[in-house]
Amino acid sequence: MFSGPGRVIATVTFDFDADGRITAIHNVANPDKLQAVADGTAHDLGTQ
């Protein structure tokens, strides 16, 4: 997560394969999509 004064600027997440290698990098910088991060909203993703 990248943040500035009082706001979240962007998040970066990674997908990994079974060997632990990065297979994808996801960057989100859309303020509407980042609002849940800024608010601290938690989502149950279930068991993987």
N, C-alpha and C positions, 0 to 999 in steps of 0.2 A: 504494500500500500504506500502510495506517495501522498503526502498531505502538505497543505500550506496553512497559513493563518486561518484557523477556524473552518477548514473544509478539506474534503478528500479530493485530490486531483485525479488520481488514477489507481487502478489495481492491476497487478500482473499475477496470473496463475499459470501453473504448469501441469501438463499431463505426462505421466510416466508409463513406460512399458514394464513388463514383468521383470526385466533385468535392471530396472531403475534408471533407464535412459530417458531423457526428455524427448517426447514425441510431438508435443505442441506447446506453444506459448500463447496465452490469451491476455490481451491488454484491453481494459475497459476505461474509457475516459469520458463517457456520456454522463453529464450531471444527473439526469433523470434516473439512470440505472445505478448510480453511486449513492443515491439518497438512502437506501437501506443500509449500506455500509456506514455512512455518516451517522445514521440513527442508531446503529448497533443492533439492528434487527437480526434475530437468529432464525434459521430455517432448519427443520429436521429433514435430513436427506436420507434417513434410514440406514440400514446396514449394507455394506458393500462387500 
